[in-house]
Every structure is written in structure tokens, then in C-alpha cells.
Amino acid sequence: MPATQTIPADRRPAAAVAAAARGAGGYWLLLIATALYLTYAGVDGLSGSEVVRAVLGVAVTQLLPGVLLWRCVRPRDGWLLEDLAMGFAMGIAIVVPTQTIAGYSHQRWIALVLPLLIAALLLAVPVTRRRIMSARWSPLPWWLGGGIAALSATTFPMLVAYFRVNQPRWATGVGQPHVDTYLHLALSSELLERGPAAWPTVIGEALGYQWFAHAWIAQVTASTGVPLDEVLMRFLPAIMPIVSVSCLAALCLRLTRSAGITLGAVALASLAGVTSPVRTAAVNLMITPQSPTLGLGIPTLMALIAILAMRWRGEALRGAIVMVPILTVIATGTKGSTAPVVIAGLGLALLATLIWHRRLVPHLVVDLLMMGVALVATLAIVFHGSASGLMLGVTESAKQTRLAGDLGGAPTYFQQRALSAITILTGLGPALLGFAALWRREDRRDPVIWVLLGASIAGAAATGLFSHPGKSQGYFLLTALPLAAIATAIGADRVLRTLSVRGRALLLGFAGLGAVAFVLLPTLVLGPLRTHTFRRLEESVLIGLAILVAAGVIAVIATRDTDRRYGARIGLSAAAGAVVLSGPVVYGQYLSNVQEPSAHQHIKLSAAGASSNAQIAAAVYIRDHSGVEDLVMTNRHCTRQSAPYHCDTRRWLVTAFSQRQALIEGWTATNTATRLAPHGRDSVTVDYWHPQLLQLNDGFYTHPTAAAARQLWDKGVRWVYEENTMKHAKTLAPYATLRFRDSGASAWQLNRPS
């Protein structure tokens, strides 16, 4: 943990200029890091002109109005880093409704003009203009920007793997993208072309989903012309490593005004995602390129916490309270796990303030009510009342844990509860040292630390109590990870500040040694977990606990000469520190074992989820030659080339690349699918609930008739996408006209019935 360096809010002019000049180096390093990520995206897909257009589009239509809006609510003293990071979050809040209007009206120019009008309005109104102009920047040490840029690279191996697995066009002609990539593209196309009107892959289904991130993607395309798939698969993953850590750093600066604590929090969030003595094969980082919703959820979450903290500390400017429900809606609609963990943290903070700081109780009650109402409204309006398959239940949750996968299941009641408990405690690991802050009365009176800890507890608990068809309950943990890192950084600072120099060194040393032993020793002694080795799991946990106790006891003994009066604090902090620091050890193992996929690997077209450039080309042809309200039909619904019965129906290629509403493509993740099959992963393979419509759709390909053509026309179908890997008649004429044919698929235009 770097030594604490408090950032002064104001300086004398000459000193401020000199400090700003020194601190500018950190911003240059962040800019260089961002340029390197975008350059890599350019080498692997984006053209130079597309990079420039996308960057300028985000800067002008999102960052500019977002920064102006943030300067209207924050205190006078702040930082350039804060304005940029929180401005990005505010930009999301601006462009989501903007793109919604643009999509509904089929007018893309609205996505460009409305944000600029908002910026002009903020500058035109005297009150907001005064706030914007009076806000000022304090300097930051150069090493903070350099450290943030360096730590953002922890996600780079995942970025490389993502770019190689998810390609807009396949280098070898055939590829196998991540199973959700084309769903995100289909949802983004819906927001681009028609707004959140309906679920795009199945007719008649409401769009009950966290679609705000997809509106962001659509807005970039609408305002810049950069292709939708390039924004999703290249531009957004390239900027999120810097954006996510910068937003975390901005929040930590606002909460602590300390560059040292901020860099520590960024390091912990970047490296301490896993803390377990029983599994070292995977890491949980703050973001993953596979989830645009998680990445774009971080800025709005950080901004929401910052607004709450400024309100409770009396720093927020008048009117900032309005941003609480707005950011709650935006954060929840971007990532559904954000508001629930914050509300859980608020609940814990309310209980704490009832004991230690009753003057703040009314403020917390008001915020809790506003956030609760905003969450309920978002669930009703944006999610259409759907939990997207999320179910409460330890039995199903335990079966979806990683440990259950290692052990080959959890058949008994005891094993299910044990795996759930271990999963929850493991998830809480990154926040453990945050509880050390509660030794200080000032921190106990501060509701912010309680929110951070409460959100961390809620995020960890969700992984052991909920199940989801896509195992997405883990996103609650990842959502809370930045907050856990900030809490732990604050707690570590409080502990280290009370100790002598020798005490600090010994505490960090024994915590580090304990972390290495915590991760490596159980496996070295017992070997890795294998199927049906629950006894080995129990022994691994006992060894891990013994290591933590030993680390604490040895730290107390070693520091008794210089820091005797802090013995209990040192012992508990050494044990908690060993758990927290085990994250970097696990990350090191991950780096040594990571196997990057080849961008030129040869995938068989018959493989599950495989797609080809030829199939994509047929869908793109339909996009370029059809109206935005035209329906398209397809003869493939499953990830494998099989009949659509009891199969994995996560097939979304046609909807994704044609950017048109499908009659029936894949129906996994729809509200009806999760309602009909609520347990485990059953909704992935549930049969379609309108078998007559499915028979009409598929039957037209094998036995086209005039009656079927008329029924399809009456339903709005205008284009027929025919995948050649599935059964089909030699021709669909005279009911449809062939417009495009390639080796993998054909595009037919349905003829108007006579």
C-alpha cells in the first residue's frame, strides 16, 4: 500500500502551476495507455478513421455534456481526473434517453444533436454556467496516473483473448464467438433501429433486459457511423480498461482525498478478485470484455456513490439530490446488479447511523426511499417485471458454483450449504480489510464506509444464494468488487497509520507470506480438487484457516516490542491482509497458465455456436436492402445444426447482423423462457411456446406453400434468411425472390401474395 498522500484542495497560484505541471505527466500516461488500447483494437479490426470518429463522437456527444453536468453538482474543488471519469458516467445518463428517442423515431441525427443541445443549455443557464466556470482542479501526483494506466493492463490478457475469439469477420472464414456476443449485438441493433420496442430475436416478446449499455453502443454508431459490431467488439472493450479504473480512482479520490489510498484501491480492484485456498484456476476481475453491461455499469455506480457521499458530507451543490434517482435508474438499467448492492449497503449504513450518527438518519432515509422507488420503477418499466431467470435458492445456487464444477456436483444437503457458505466467504475476501476502518470512531460515524462494506457483503452473498441460467449471479460480486477494494484500501490505511515503520513492514511482510501460503500450500499438500473429493475440500479449508491464524499470531509476536498496544488489530489485519493479498498471487498463477486462443484457429462450421463470413454476409445484405420495420425469418434456432427441440437456443446471428426484428430465431433469455423454465439452466433448452408458429416458420423452408407465404406476409415477414446447413427446399419460388446467395446462406425477399 503506498503511503498516504492527501491532496490539498487549494494552493497558492505559483505552487499550483508547478504542481499541475508535474501532475500533467500522469494524465499523459493515461492518454498514452488509452491510445495503445485503441491502437491494438485498430490492428485487430477498427480502421484508423473509425477510431478517430468513435473517439470524437464520445468526446463531443457524451464526455462534453457529461463533464459540464458533473461540474454543476460537485463541490468547487475537484480534479480533472474526476471530471473526466464522472463526466463519462453522466454522459451515459444523457445518451441513454437520447438514443431511446432516436431509435423510436428512426432519426439517428437526434443522437448527435440532443446531447449538444443539453451542453449548450448548461452553458446558457446562468446558475449552471457559474457552477461550471467556478469549479477548479487540484493537481495530482504523476505516479497516480502512471499507476492507474499500468494497473489497467491486468485485463489485457482477457482483451487479447476476446479480440481473437470475437471477430466482426473471421480471418479463417469460420469462427466461434462467445455465446452472448451476438445477443449483445442484436440488442444494440434494436436500440439503434427501433428503440427498446421489443425483444429482437422473437416476435411478441417485451424487451425486459438491462439494455442501457446497448443504447450506449447504438448511440456511438448513430452519432459517428462506426459499424455497430466494431463498436461492440472493438471500441468499447478497448476503452473500458482505462475508463473503469479511472472511475474507481475518481470515486476514491472524492471519498478520501488521498492519492495513496486511491492507487491502493485501484491495485486491489485490479488484482484481488479471487481469494481462495481451494481453487486457483480462474480470476474474477473488475470488468470482462464479454460483458458490456458490467463495464458500462461501473461509471454510473461510481457516480451514484459519489453523489450520495457528497450529500451526506454537505459537499454537494444544491439540486444534486435529483441525480440520486436518475443515476439509480441509469445504473440499474445498465447493469441490474448495481442498485441492489448499493441499497443493501444503504440499509447497513442506516443501521449504523442510528447508533453512531443519528443526525444523518433523515438523509439516509430519503436516499433509501428514492433509490428504492427508482429501482422498483426500473424493474417495472425497463425489465418489465422480469428477473431474467434469477432465482433465490441455495440448492440450485450451490450446483452452479465453481467448486461444484470441480467436485462434480453437490448431491447432499450439507455439501450444498457448505459450498454456498465457502463461495460467500470467498467473495467477501477482497473487502475483509475494510472492516479494520471501523476501529476509528470517525469512520464508524461515516455512512460511506458502511455502504461500501454492505454492498460488498450483498455482492458476495448473491453468489451463494441465487442461481441464474447464465450463472450471472456472479455479476453481483463483480459489481461490488470496486467498492470492496475502496473499503479495503481505506481500512489498510487506517491500520498502517497507527503502526510504527517497523510494524508496518512486518505486518505487510507476514500478510504477504500468508497470502502465498494461503493459495499454494493446500494444493501442494493435498493436490488439486477432483471429482467427488469433498473431504479434500474440507481439509483445504482447514489448512487455509490455520495459515491465516498463524499469519496473525506471528505478526502479533513479531511486533510486540514496538506496537504492543495494537496486538489485536495487527493480528486480525495480518490474517485479513493475507486473504486480500492472495488475489495478486492467484492473478500471477493465472498469467503463468493463461493460454491465448489463436486468431486463425480452424473451427468446423458444425461446432456449437460457430458462424461463417458467408452466413454473416447474407444477414448484412438483408440489413442493407430492407426497411427497419421489416421482419426477417430464419430456419436455424439452435447453437448446433439441429431441430429446435430441447436444444440450446442461444442462436442470434441473423438478428444481430441484419439489424431487423426476427419472427423466431433464438428464444433463450426472453421473459417467457425464464418464466416457463425458472430453474437452473432449463430456460436455455426450453421448447418454443408457440409450436404452430414455429412449424409455420420452419415448414416454409422445406415445403413452401402459398398459404404459408400469405400467413407469413400478414405477420409482417418480408425477408427470408435461409441457412444452407439446415434442411430446405431447392427453391422458395414463386413465393419469394432470391436476392443473395453465398456458400453458407441465402437471402430471399418474400413476394406480396396475389
MOFEN-V659205 format. One record per pair of residues at least 24 apart in sequence whose ideal C-beta (glycine too) atoms are under 8 Angstrom apart, sorted by the first residue. I is the first residue (numbers start at 1). J is the second residue. Records with the same first field share a line. If there is no record, write none. Layout:
I->J  J
This chain:
1->260  264  489  492  493  496  508
2->259  260  263  264
3->260
4->258  260  261  493  497
5->141  258  259  260
6->257  258
7->79  138  139  140  253  257  258  259
8->138
9->77  138  257
10->77  138
11->138  139
16->139
19->139
20->137  139
22->139  141  142
23->139  140  141  142  145
24->142
25->142  145  146
26->140  141  142  143  144  145  146  148
27->80  81  145
28->145
29->142  145  146  149
30->81  145  148  149  242  246
32->149
33->149  150  152  153  242
34->239  242
37->159  238  239  241  242
38->235  238  239
40->159  163  238
41->163  234  235  237  238
44->163  164  234  599
45->163  167  168  230  233  234
46->226  230  234  235  238
50->226  227  230  235
51->235
53->224  225  226
54->220  224  226  231  235
56->224
57->112  220  223  224  226
58->91  220  239
60->115  116
61->91  95  111  112  115  116  219  223
62->88  91  92  94  95  115  219
63->87  88  91
64->115  116  119
65->90  91  94  115  116  118  119  122
66->90  91  92  93  94
68->119  122  123  128  132
69->93  94  118  122
70->303
71->131  132  135
72->122  128  131  132  317  319
73->307  310  316  317  319  320  323
74->135  254  306  310  315  316  317
75->310  315  316  317
76->134  135  136
77->136  138
78->135  136  137  138  254
79->137  138  140  250  253
80->137  140
81->140  145  246  249  250  253
82->250  253  254
83->135  137
84->246  250
85->243  246  247  249  250  299  302
86->247  250  299  302  303  306
88->243  246  247  299
89->247  299  300  302  303  327
90->303
91->115
92->212  216  296  299  300  330  334
93->300  326  327  330
94->118
95->215  216  219
96->212  215  216  219  330  333  334
98->219
99->191  192  195  215  216  218  219  222
100->191  195  196  215
101->195
102->195  219  222
103->190  191  192  193  194  195  196  197  215  218
104->194  195  197
105->195
106->193  194  628
108->192  222  223
111->218  219  222  223
112->222  223
131->317
140->253  259
141->259
143->259  263
144->249  259  262  263
147->263  266  267
148->242  245  246  249  263  266
149->242
151->245  266  267  270  271
152->241  242  244  245  270
153->241
154->270  271  285  587
155->240  241  270  285  286  287  288  289
156->241
157->590  591  594  596
158->285  288  289
159->237  238  241  289
160->596
161->594  596  597
162->233  237  289  290
163->233  234  237  289  599
164->596  597  598  599
165->597
166->233  289
167->233  599
168->227  229  230  233  234
169->613  616
170->611  612  613
171->599  600
172->600  601  602  603
173->612  613  614
174->602  603  604  605  610  611  612  613
175->603  610  611  612
176->603  607  608  609  610  611
177->609  611
178->290
179->609  639  650
180->290  291  470  650
181->232  233  290
182->611  651  652  653  655  656  657
183->650  652  656  666  669
184->214  217  232  292
185->228  229  232  233  652  656  657
186->652  655  656
187->211  214
188->214  217  218  221  228  231  232
189->218  228  655  656  659  660
190->214  661
191->215  217  218
192->218  221  222  228  659
193->628  659  660
194->628  629  661
196->382
198->661
199->670  671
200->655  660  661  662
201->652  655  662  664  665  666  667  670
202->662  664  665  666  667  670
203->631  661  662  663  664  715  716
205->667  670  671  672
206->384  671
207->384
208->382  383  384  385  386  388  671
209->382  383  386  388  669
210->293  332  333  334  335  336  382  383
211->333  382
212->296  330  333  334  382
213->292  293  295  296  297  334  335
214->292
216->296  334
217->292
228->659
229->656  657
232->292
236->292  295  296
237->289  292  295
240->287  289  295  296
241->287
243->295  298  299
244->286  287  295  298  299  482
245->269  270  286
247->298  299  302  303
248->286  298  302  482  485  486
250->302  306
251->302  303  305  306  482  486
252->486  489
254->306  309  310
255->305  306  309  448  486  490
256->489  490  493
258->493
260->493
261->489  490  493
262->489
264->489  492  493
265->482  485  486  488  489  490
266->485
268->430  484  485  488  489  580  583
269->430  481  482  484  485  486
271->583  584  587
272->429  430  485  488  580  581  582  583  584
273->430  478  481  583  587
274->426  429  582  583  586  587
275->426  429  430  432  579  580  582  583  586
276->422  426  429  519  582  586
277->518  519  521  522  540  541  543  544  547  582
278->403  422  522  529  537  540  541  544
279->402  403  406  529
280->519  523  586  589
281->593
282->402  590
283->586  587  590
284->474  477  478  481
285->478
286->478  481  482  485
287->478
288->478
291->475
293->334  335  336
294->335  475  478  479
296->334  335
297->331  334  335  337  338  479
298->482
300->327  330  331  334  338
301->331  335  338  342  479  482  483
302->482
303->327
304->328  331  338  342
305->342  448  451  452  483
308->342  346  367  448  451
309->448
311->363  367
312->360  363  364  447  448
321->366  370
324->367  370  371  374
325->370  371  373  374
326->374
328->370  371  374  375  378
329->374  377  378  382
332->374  375  378  379  382
333->378  382
335->475  479
336->383  388
337->459  462  475  476  478  479
338->479
339->371  374  375  378
340->375  458  476
341->455  458  459  462  476  479  480  483
342->371  451  455
343->368  371  372  375
344->454  455  457  458
345->450  451  452  453  454  455  456  458  483
346->371  451  454
347->454
348->450  451  453  454  457
349->447  448  450  451  454
350->447
351->450
352->444  447  450
353->445  447  450
356->441  444  445
357->445  446  447
360->447
364->447
384->671
386->671  674  675
387->674
388->468  472  669  671  674
389->468  469  470  669  673  674  678  683
390->466  467  468  472  473
391->466  467  468  678  679
392->465  466
393->465  466  467
394->420  464  465
396->467  679  680
397->463  464  465  466  467  473
398->423  464
399->467  680
400->467  468  471  473  680
401->463  464
403->529  537
406->529  530  531
407->529  530  531  532  533  534  537
408->531  532
415->534
418->537  538
419->464
420->464  465
421->464
422->537  541
423->463  464
424->460  461  463  464  465
425->460
426->460
427->459  460  461  463  464  477
428->456  457  460  484
429->579  580  582  583
430->456  481  484  485  488  580  583
431->456  457  460  480  483  484  487  488
432->488  576  579  580
433->487  488  491  492  495  573  576  577  580
434->484  486  487  488  490  491
435->491  576
436->491  492  494  495  569  572  573  576
437->487  490  491  494
439->494  495  569
440->494
443->490  494
449->487  490
451->483
452->483  484  486  487  490
453->487
455->480  483  484
456->480  483  484  487
459->483  484
467->679  680
469->668  669  674  677  680  681  682  683  684
470->669  681  684
488->580
491->573
492->573  577
495->569  570  573
498->563  566  569
499->559  562  563  566  570
500->562  563
502->559  562
503->559  562  563  566  570
506->555  558  559
507->555  559  570  573  574  577
508->577
510->551  554  555  558  574  578
511->551  555  573  574  577  578  580  581
512->577  578  581
513->551  578
514->547  548  550  551  574  575  577  578  581
515->577  578  579  580  581  582  584  585
516->582  585
517->547  551  578
518->544  547  548  551  578  579  582  585
519->582  585  586  589
520->585
521->547
547->578
548->575  578  579
549->575
551->575  577  578
605->725  744
606->640  641  725
608->639  640  648
609->639  650  651
611->653
612->743  744
613->744
614->742  743  744  745
615->653  723  742  744  745
616->653  657
617->740  742  744  745
618->721  722  740  741  742  744  745  746  747
619->653  654  656  657  658  721  745  747
620->657  658
621->739  740  747
622->654  658  660  719  721  740  747
623->657  658  659  660
625->739  747  749
626->658  660  718  719
627->718
628->659  660
629->661  716
630->660  661  716  718  719
631->660  661  662  663  715  716  717  718  719
632->658  660  661  662  663  717  718  719  720  721
633->662  663  664  697  700  712  717  719  720  721
634->662  663  664  665  721  722  723
635->697  698  701  721  722  723  726  727  728
636->665  723  725  726
637->664  665  666  667  688  694
638->666
641->725  726
644->687  688  694  698
645->687
646->685  687
647->685
648->684  685
649->673  684  685  686  688
650->684
654->721
658->719  721
660->719
663->693  697  712  715  716  717
664->688  693  694  697
700->732  735
701->726  727  728  729  732
702->727  728  729
703->729
704->729  732  735  736
705->735
706->735  753
708->735
709->735  736  750  751  753
710->753
712->750
713->750  752  753
717->750
718->749  750
719->747  748  749  750
720->747  748  749  750
721->745  746  747  748
722->746  747  748
